Each structure stands twice: as C-alpha cells, then as structure tokens.
C-alpha cells in the first residue's frame, strides 16, 4: 500500500538557487513523521512546495495517490493537505471566530458549525476569547488559533511548521500533548520542529534535513539512539 504523502527526488528553489536537492520522504495514514534540521536547510521550502506555494522543479509529490506537481494550492487544500505555517499568520484584526471560520473556506464548509464547536472544546481559551481580535491574544493563544484554523478544514494530513516556537515550557508540553491526541484520532501529521527531544518522543518516524538533502532517516527510536546523530545534528 502506498503512503498518504509520497515525496520522491524533489528538487526546487528560488530563482537560480537550488534549495532542495533530491528529497525523498513519505507519511503514512495516521502517522506522525518528524522533519528535523537547523534554520535555513530547506524545511519550510519543502512544506511550501508540497502545498503548491513553491513550484516543483523535478521529482514527484503525490498525495493519496494523486500527483500534486502543477496543482494550484487551493486544489491541495481541497484534497485535505493543510499547513499551519511558521509564525502563525493569523488575521490580527479579525476575531477568533472569524479566523476559525476562514479555515473552512475551501474545505469543511458543510460542517463549519460542528467543527467550530469541536475547536472550542479542544481549545477552551479560544472559546473565552471568541469575539476578541486575534492580534490581541498571547503568542500561545495565537498558536492555538492557527492550529484550530487548520483543523477547521478537516485535514487528512496536517503539516505543523515549528508549532512550539516562542511558547513557554508549559505551553510546549500542552502543544505536544495535543499533537499526540490528534494522531490518536487518526490524523496524519508532518511535524517540522527544532524541539528535538519532544518531537522524537511524539513521532513514529523521522528525517534529518541538511543542506537541502535528507541525511538520516529512521524510526524516532533509532534516531534517538544514535549518539553520532544526536551530537552532530540534533544538539543532544
């Protein structure tokens, strides 16, 4: 059986600058796959290319058996591949409710009210601030909103780009607990993170990206057990 997301020999970049140099990566149904690497190695470029924001130069990106090369990013969303980008990118002048409802603009429209109620059950603090301007909330609350907005689209695979960035230690624990809960409900997740320890404890498999190429891959337990890998690439 093929993976839900299959990336093969992916090359892309900006202008004449190549950023990804033949990347292979896959995510199965209901699996958390962790993508690790330092800043500037191409993690966000990979996310944006998979989601149709950046063009594919060479290689293949298949989602649920269908090729995504050349597809508009709206088509990617409609297929159920949703990204929560680094930096949250909420609409600060809109209310929490309006931000959440915008998440179901292209997908999940028929179940908008049911999904909104579910988001407020998952994130009670958003319910307390439902009519508040999103930009007036704390960073942790804005991250909850960004994830909630992504979930409003009823994703089959959710890409989380640095979801713990800038959060307090307590909120980081809550964030990873939420990620585990979503995976327990059957959601496939590509987790792009620099919080190495908790990411590998949460996921099933992992990849290490360096200079636009996958240098290591394996189960999260295997990556955690590699002393050389932990010293050289994971800072542990």
C-alpha atoms as a printed R data frame, in Angstrom:
    type eleno elety resid chain resno       x      y       z
1   ATOM     1    CA   UNK     A     1   0.000  0.000   0.000
2   ATOM     2    CA   UNK     A     2   1.333  3.441  -0.918
3   ATOM     3    CA   UNK     A     3   1.867  6.181   1.642
4   ATOM     4    CA   UNK     A     4  -0.609  9.022   2.072
5   ATOM     5    CA   UNK     A     5   2.128 11.532   1.152
6   ATOM     6    CA   UNK     A     6   4.985 10.432  -1.113
7   ATOM     7    CA   UNK     A     7   7.831 12.786  -1.974
8   ATOM     8    CA   UNK     A     8  10.385 11.409  -4.422
9   ATOM     9    CA   UNK     A     9  13.575 13.040  -5.746
10  ATOM    10    CA   UNK     A    10  12.175 16.516  -5.068
11  ATOM    11    CA   UNK     A    11  14.190 19.458  -6.346
12  ATOM    12    CA   UNK     A    12  13.157 23.093  -6.036
13  ATOM    13    CA   UNK     A    13  14.420 26.518  -5.048
14  ATOM    14    CA   UNK     A    14  14.131 30.224  -5.724
15  ATOM    15    CA   UNK     A    15  15.314 31.846  -8.948
16  ATOM    16    CA   UNK     A    16  18.532 30.052  -9.830
17  ATOM    17    CA   UNK     A    17  19.239 28.958  -6.270
18  ATOM    18    CA   UNK     A    18  18.511 25.298  -5.598
19  ATOM    19    CA   UNK     A    19  17.307 24.660  -2.047
20  ATOM    20    CA   UNK     A    20  16.073 21.059  -2.084
21  ATOM    21    CA   UNK     A    21  18.331 18.561  -3.822
22  ATOM    22    CA   UNK     A    22  16.563 15.269  -4.372
23  ATOM    23    CA   UNK     A    23  14.472 14.850  -1.220
24  ATOM    24    CA   UNK     A    24  12.636 11.572  -0.524
25  ATOM    25    CA   UNK     A    25  10.070 11.495   2.291
26  ATOM    26    CA   UNK     A    26   6.756  9.816   2.997
27  ATOM    27    CA   UNK     A    27   3.978  9.933   5.573
28  ATOM    28    CA   UNK     A    28   1.526  7.085   6.145
29  ATOM    29    CA   UNK     A    29  -2.095  7.352   7.209
30  ATOM    30    CA   UNK     A    30  -2.428  8.198  10.913
31  ATOM    31    CA   UNK     A    31   1.321  8.633  11.417
32  ATOM    32    CA   UNK     A    32   3.421 11.422  12.914
33  ATOM    33    CA   UNK     A    33   6.571 11.974  10.877
34  ATOM    34    CA   UNK     A    34   9.136 14.400  12.270
35  ATOM    35    CA   UNK     A    35  11.300 16.575   9.994
36  ATOM    36    CA   UNK     A    36  14.343 17.962  11.795
37  ATOM    37    CA   UNK     A    37  17.110 20.328  10.791
38  ATOM    38    CA   UNK     A    38  18.627 23.675  11.658
39  ATOM    39    CA   UNK     A    39  17.413 27.000  10.317
40  ATOM    40    CA   UNK     A    40  17.930 27.573   6.608
41  ATOM    41    CA   UNK     A    41  18.241 23.955   5.490
42  ATOM    42    CA   UNK     A    42  15.001 23.937   3.483
43  ATOM    43    CA   UNK     A    43  12.292 22.701   5.855
44  ATOM    44    CA   UNK     A    44   9.804 25.488   5.148
45  ATOM    45    CA   UNK     A    45  10.658 25.326   1.452
46  ATOM    46    CA   UNK     A    46   9.689 21.662   1.478
47  ATOM    47    CA   UNK     A    47   6.400 22.465   3.227
48  ATOM    48    CA   UNK     A    48   5.533 25.216   0.775
49  ATOM    49    CA   UNK     A    49   6.424 23.096  -2.225
50  ATOM    50    CA   UNK     A    50   4.279 20.201  -1.038
51  ATOM    51    CA   UNK     A    51   1.381 22.624  -0.531
52  ATOM    52    CA   UNK     A    52   1.637 24.132  -4.008
53  ATOM    53    CA   UNK     A    53   3.076 27.511  -2.996
54  ATOM    54    CA   UNK     A    54   6.520 26.877  -4.495
55  ATOM    55    CA   UNK     A    55   6.935 25.149  -7.896
56  ATOM    56    CA   UNK     A    56   8.351 21.649  -8.231
57  ATOM    57    CA   UNK     A    57  11.451 21.716 -10.434
58  ATOM    58    CA   UNK     A    58  11.953 17.975 -10.601
59  ATOM    59    CA   UNK     A    59  10.636 14.904  -8.852
60  ATOM    60    CA   UNK     A    60   7.221 13.915  -7.623
61  ATOM    61    CA   UNK     A    61   4.854 14.844  -4.788
62  ATOM    62    CA   UNK     A    62   1.874 12.508  -4.538
63  ATOM    63    CA   UNK     A    63  -0.963 12.821  -2.051
64  ATOM    64    CA   UNK     A    64  -3.412  9.953  -1.713
65  ATOM    65    CA   UNK     A    65  -2.050  8.579  -4.976
66  ATOM    66    CA   UNK     A    66  -2.514 11.815  -6.959
67  ATOM    67    CA   UNK     A    67   0.340 13.908  -8.351
68  ATOM    68    CA   UNK     A    68   0.464 17.470  -6.976
69  ATOM    69    CA   UNK     A    69   3.002 18.922  -9.409
70  ATOM    70    CA   UNK     A    70   1.420 21.840 -11.207
71  ATOM    71    CA   UNK     A    71  -1.674 21.869  -8.988
72  ATOM    72    CA   UNK     A    72  -2.870 25.165  -7.511
73  ATOM    73    CA   UNK     A    73  -2.509 25.475  -3.736
74  ATOM    74    CA   UNK     A    74  -6.300 25.717  -3.401
75  ATOM    75    CA   UNK     A    75  -6.582 22.275  -5.014
76  ATOM    76    CA   UNK     A    76  -4.076 20.947  -2.497
77  ATOM    77    CA   UNK     A    77  -6.202 22.319   0.364
78  ATOM    78    CA   UNK     A    78  -9.352 20.820  -1.128
79  ATOM    79    CA   UNK     A    79  -7.619 17.434  -1.221
80  ATOM    80    CA   UNK     A    80  -7.116 17.644   2.551
81  ATOM    81    CA   UNK     A    81  -3.421 18.574   2.828
82  ATOM    82    CA   UNK     A    82  -3.308 21.532   5.226
83  ATOM    83    CA   UNK     A    83  -0.325 23.512   6.512
84  ATOM    84    CA   UNK     A    84  -0.104 25.528   9.713
85  ATOM    85    CA   UNK     A    85   2.830 27.763   8.752
86  ATOM    86    CA   UNK     A    86   5.629 29.012  10.939
87  ATOM    87    CA   UNK     A    87   4.779 32.346  12.518
88  ATOM    88    CA   UNK     A    88   1.039 31.540  12.839
89  ATOM    89    CA   UNK     A    89  -0.075 34.060  10.172
90  ATOM    90    CA   UNK     A    90  -3.445 34.673  11.683
91  ATOM    91    CA   UNK     A    91  -5.546 37.687  10.699
92  ATOM    92    CA   UNK     A    92  -4.898 40.002  13.671
93  ATOM    93    CA   UNK     A    93  -7.755 42.421  13.041
94  ATOM    94    CA   UNK     A    94 -10.367 39.685  12.709
95  ATOM    95    CA   UNK     A    95 -11.971 37.972  15.665
96  ATOM    96    CA   UNK     A    96 -11.111 34.484  16.845
97  ATOM    97    CA   UNK     A    97 -14.411 33.251  15.421
98  ATOM    98    CA   UNK     A    98 -13.741 34.848  12.024
99  ATOM    99    CA   UNK     A    99 -10.242 33.376  11.868
100 ATOM   100    CA   UNK     A   100 -11.567 29.908  12.620
101 ATOM   101    CA   UNK     A   101 -14.386 30.167  10.114
102 ATOM   102    CA   UNK     A   102 -11.940 31.213   7.403
103 ATOM   103    CA   UNK     A   103 -10.228 27.859   7.893
104 ATOM   104    CA   UNK     A   104 -13.254 26.177   6.320
105 ATOM   105    CA   UNK     A   105 -13.416 28.475   3.302
106 ATOM   106    CA   UNK     A   106 -12.195 25.846   0.802
107 ATOM   107    CA   UNK     A   107 -12.842 22.620   2.699
108 ATOM   108    CA   UNK     A   108 -15.105 21.647   5.578
109 ATOM   109    CA   UNK     A   109 -17.747 24.266   4.794
110 ATOM   110    CA   UNK     A   110 -20.699 21.911   5.268
111 ATOM   111    CA   UNK     A   111 -19.570 21.050   8.810
112 ATOM   112    CA   UNK     A   112 -18.401 24.536   9.816
113 ATOM   113    CA   UNK     A   113 -20.545 24.928  12.934
114 ATOM   114    CA   UNK     A   114 -19.877 21.393  14.155
115 ATOM   115    CA   UNK     A   115 -16.147 21.844  13.632
116 ATOM   116    CA   UNK     A   116 -16.201 25.247  15.304
117 ATOM   117    CA   UNK     A   117 -17.769 23.687  18.391
118 ATOM   118    CA   UNK     A   118 -15.080 20.997  18.342
119 ATOM   119    CA   UNK     A   119 -12.291 23.603  18.157
120 ATOM   120    CA   UNK     A   120 -13.698 25.375  21.195
121 ATOM   121    CA   UNK     A   121 -13.779 22.046  23.027
122 ATOM   122    CA   UNK     A   122 -10.153 21.336  22.104
123 ATOM   123    CA   UNK     A   123  -9.052 24.921  22.852
124 ATOM   124    CA   UNK     A   124 -11.251 26.277  25.674
125 ATOM   125    CA   UNK     A   125  -9.245 29.507  25.787
126 ATOM   126    CA   UNK     A   126 -10.362 30.315  22.261
127 ATOM   127    CA   UNK     A   127 -13.953 29.990  23.410
128 ATOM   128    CA   UNK     A   128 -13.269 32.534  26.151
129 ATOM   129    CA   UNK     A   129 -11.941 34.951  23.509
130 ATOM   130    CA   UNK     A   130 -14.260 34.056  20.641
131 ATOM   131    CA   UNK     A   131 -15.162 37.677  19.782
132 ATOM   132    CA   UNK     A   132 -11.779 39.142  20.657
133 ATOM   133    CA   UNK     A   133  -9.400 40.453  17.974
134 ATOM   134    CA   UNK     A   134  -6.921 37.661  17.289
135 ATOM   135    CA   UNK     A   135  -3.951 40.025  17.337
136 ATOM   136    CA   UNK     A   136  -4.640 40.994  20.947
137 ATOM   137    CA   UNK     A   137  -4.075 37.445  22.238
138 ATOM   138    CA   UNK     A   138  -0.868 35.959  23.617
139 ATOM   139    CA   UNK     A   139   1.545 34.058  21.393
140 ATOM   140    CA   UNK     A   140   0.409 30.730  22.772
141 ATOM   141    CA   UNK     A   141  -3.236 31.556  22.173
142 ATOM   142    CA   UNK     A   142  -2.444 32.654  18.631
143 ATOM   143    CA   UNK     A   143  -0.696 29.326  18.012
144 ATOM   144    CA   UNK     A   144  -3.798 27.506  19.242
145 ATOM   145    CA   UNK     A   145  -5.853 29.622  16.853
146 ATOM   146    CA   UNK     A   146  -3.569 28.825  13.928
147 ATOM   147    CA   UNK     A   147  -3.857 25.097  14.571
148 ATOM   148    CA   UNK     A   148  -7.596 25.350  15.145
149 ATOM   149    CA   UNK     A   149  -7.979 27.189  11.849
150 ATOM   150    CA   UNK     A   150  -6.097 24.377  10.097
151 ATOM   151    CA   UNK     A   151  -8.290 21.738  11.722
152 ATOM   152    CA   UNK     A   152 -11.420 23.558  10.550
153 ATOM   153    CA   UNK     A   153 -10.525 22.383   7.029
154 ATOM   154    CA   UNK     A   154 -10.906 18.724   8.075
155 ATOM   155    CA   UNK     A   155  -7.345 17.787   7.053
156 ATOM   156    CA   UNK     A   156  -6.274 14.296   6.137
157 ATOM   157    CA   UNK     A   157  -2.669 15.373   6.678
158 ATOM   158    CA   UNK     A   158  -1.642 18.365   8.780
159 ATOM   159    CA   UNK     A   159   1.769 19.989   8.322
160 ATOM   160    CA   UNK     A   160   2.844 21.782  11.500
161 ATOM   161    CA   UNK     A   161   5.788 24.135  10.954
162 ATOM   162    CA   UNK     A   162   7.521 24.955  14.263
163 ATOM   163    CA   UNK     A   163   4.345 24.839  16.388
164 ATOM   164    CA   UNK     A   164   6.259 25.187  19.676
165 ATOM   165    CA   UNK     A   165   8.328 28.206  18.585
166 ATOM   166    CA   UNK     A   166   8.198 31.001  21.143
167 ATOM   167    CA   UNK     A   167   5.960 29.143  23.586
168 ATOM   168    CA   UNK     A   168   6.529 28.804  27.328
169 ATOM   169    CA   UNK     A   169   7.642 25.371  28.599
170 ATOM   170    CA   UNK     A   170   4.137 24.676  29.923
171 ATOM   171    CA   UNK     A   171   2.518 25.534  26.587
172 ATOM   172    CA   UNK     A   172   5.111 23.427  24.766
173 ATOM   173    CA   UNK     A   173   4.005 20.441  26.852
174 ATOM   174    CA   UNK     A   174   0.367 21.203  26.021
175 ATOM   175    CA   UNK     A   175   1.197 21.551  22.330
176 ATOM   176    CA   UNK     A   176   2.870 18.159  22.099
177 ATOM   177    CA   UNK     A   177   0.057 16.565  24.088
178 ATOM   178    CA   UNK     A   178  -2.384 17.997  21.540
179 ATOM   179    CA   UNK     A   179  -0.315 16.650  18.644
180 ATOM   180    CA   UNK     A   180  -0.388 13.197  20.204
181 ATOM   181    CA   UNK     A   181  -4.139 13.464  20.727
182 ATOM   182    CA   UNK     A   182  -4.760 14.411  17.088
183 ATOM   183    CA   UNK     A   183  -2.672 11.492  15.888
184 ATOM   184    CA   UNK     A   184  -4.591  9.223  18.250
185 ATOM   185    CA   UNK     A   185  -7.770 10.321  16.452
186 ATOM   186    CA   UNK     A   186  -6.290  9.122  13.161
187 ATOM   187    CA   UNK     A   187  -4.835 12.343  11.743
188 ATOM   188    CA   UNK     A   188  -1.546 12.081   9.832
189 ATOM   189    CA   UNK     A   189   0.927 14.820  10.817
190 ATOM   190    CA   UNK     A   190   4.195 16.061   9.332
191 ATOM   191    CA   UNK     A   191   5.835 17.784  12.292
192 ATOM   192    CA   UNK     A   192   8.598 20.247  11.397
193 ATOM   193    CA   UNK     A   193  10.359 21.197  14.610
194 ATOM   194    CA   UNK     A   194  13.568 22.228  16.334
195 ATOM   195    CA   UNK     A   195  12.407 20.855  19.668
196 ATOM   196    CA   UNK     A   196  14.210 17.607  19.022
197 ATOM   197    CA   UNK     A   197  13.611 15.636  22.198
198 ATOM   198    CA   UNK     A   198   9.855 16.023  22.419
199 ATOM   199    CA   UNK     A   199   9.399 15.688  18.674
200 ATOM   200    CA   UNK     A   200  11.134 12.315  18.604
201 ATOM   201    CA   UNK     A   201   9.212 11.170  21.680
202 ATOM   202    CA   UNK     A   202   5.940 12.099  19.956
203 ATOM   203    CA   UNK     A   203   6.532 10.812  16.424
204 ATOM   204    CA   UNK     A   204   6.898  7.398  14.848
205 ATOM   205    CA   UNK     A   205   9.492  8.117  12.169
206 ATOM   206    CA   UNK     A   206  11.861 10.984  11.445
207 ATOM   207    CA   UNK     A   207  14.058 12.598   8.831
208 ATOM   208    CA   UNK     A   208  17.027 14.948   9.258
209 ATOM   209    CA   UNK     A   209  17.406 17.568   6.522
210 ATOM   210    CA   UNK     A   210  20.805 19.149   5.919
211 ATOM   211    CA   UNK     A   211  21.729 21.476   3.075
212 ATOM   212    CA   UNK     A   212  18.650 20.536   1.121
213 ATOM   213    CA   UNK     A   213  19.143 16.774   1.382
214 ATOM   214    CA   UNK     A   214  17.928 14.040   3.725
215 ATOM   215    CA   UNK     A   215  20.991 12.879   5.665
216 ATOM   216    CA   UNK     A   216  19.340 10.494   8.115
217 ATOM   217    CA   UNK     A   217  16.006  8.744   8.368
218 ATOM   218    CA   UNK     A   218  14.526  6.012  10.502
219 ATOM   219    CA   UNK     A   219  12.193  5.405  13.379
220 ATOM   220    CA   UNK     A   220  12.252  8.056  16.072
221 ATOM   221    CA   UNK     A   221  13.661  5.476  18.467
222 ATOM   222    CA   UNK     A   222  16.534  4.775  16.061
223 ATOM   223    CA   UNK     A   223  17.307  8.474  15.687
224 ATOM   224    CA   UNK     A   224  17.250  8.977  19.445
225 ATOM   225    CA   UNK     A   225  19.589  6.018  19.931
226 ATOM   226    CA   UNK     A   226  22.257  7.265  17.505
227 ATOM   227    CA   UNK     A   227  24.940  9.015  19.553
228 ATOM   228    CA   UNK     A   228  26.715 10.392  16.482
229 ATOM   229    CA   UNK     A   229  23.472 11.740  15.061
230 ATOM   230    CA   UNK     A   230  22.421 13.324  18.332
231 ATOM   231    CA   UNK     A   231  25.788 15.066  18.714
232 ATOM   232    CA   UNK     A   232  26.254 16.182  15.130
233 ATOM   233    CA   UNK     A   233  22.730 17.109  14.061
234 ATOM   234    CA   UNK     A   234  20.350 17.197  16.973
235 ATOM   235    CA   UNK     A   235  22.364 19.086  19.571
236 ATOM   236    CA   UNK     A   236  21.765 16.447  22.247
